[in-house]
Amino acid sequence: MTQAAIPSTPSIPVVGLRELLPWAVFAGVILLALLYLVGMDQGATSVFSGEMIHEFVHDGRHMLAFPCH
């Protein structure tokens, strides 16, 4: 027989913290910016005038427990 009965499993690469940290910070900044956009629209400090963004993220505001009406 020239083939092994059990194929060898490929090794899983280890991602270090130094490689992961910049991506985690970037994702956190984007998340906070989106949360600000959804939460502050049509509030005391409106990001955009009108109701376009408000209606676009209306259901998301309810899921995040932001007052809407």
C-alpha positions in Angstrom: 0.0 0.0 0.0 1.3 3.4 -0.9 -1.4 5.5 0.8 -1.9 6.1 4.5 -5.1 4.9 6.0 -5.6 8.1 8.0 -4.7 11.4 6.2 -2.6 13.8 8.3 -4.5 16.9 9.6 -3.2 20.3 8.5 -1.8 22.5 11.2 -3.9 25.4 12.3 -2.0 28.7 12.2 -1.7 30.6 15.4 -2.5 34.3 15.2 -0.7 36.4 17.7 -2.1 39.2 19.7 0.1 41.8 18.0 -1.4 40.9 14.6 -4.9 40.8 16.0 -5.0 44.0 18.1 -5.0 46.6 15.2 -7.9 44.8 13.6 -9.8 44.6 16.9 -9.3 48.4 17.5 -10.4 49.2 13.9 -13.5 47.1 14.3 -14.3 48.7 17.6 -13.9 52.2 16.1 -16.2 51.3 13.2 -18.7 49.8 15.7 -18.8 52.9 17.8 -19.2 55.1 14.8 -22.2 53.1 13.6 -23.7 53.1 17.1 -23.3 56.9 17.2 -24.9 57.2 13.8 -27.9 55.0 14.8 -28.3 56.4 18.3 -27.9 60.1 17.8 -29.8 60.5 14.6 -32.9 62.7 15.1 -31.9 63.2 18.7 -30.5 66.2 20.5 -27.6 66.3 18.1 -28.7 65.0 14.7 -25.9 63.8 12.4 -27.9 64.4 9.2 -30.8 66.6 8.6 -34.1 65.1 7.6 -35.5 61.6 8.3 -33.7 59.5 5.8 -31.2 57.9 8.2 -33.9 57.6 10.9 -36.2 55.6 8.7 -33.4 53.5 7.3 -32.3 52.3 10.8 -35.7 52.5 12.5 -36.0 48.8 13.4 -32.4 48.7 14.6 -33.1 51.6 16.9 -35.8 49.6 18.5 -33.6 46.5 18.9 -30.9 48.6 20.5 -33.5 50.1 22.9 -33.1 53.7 21.7 -36.2 55.9 22.1 -37.6 56.6 18.7 -41.0 58.3 18.8 
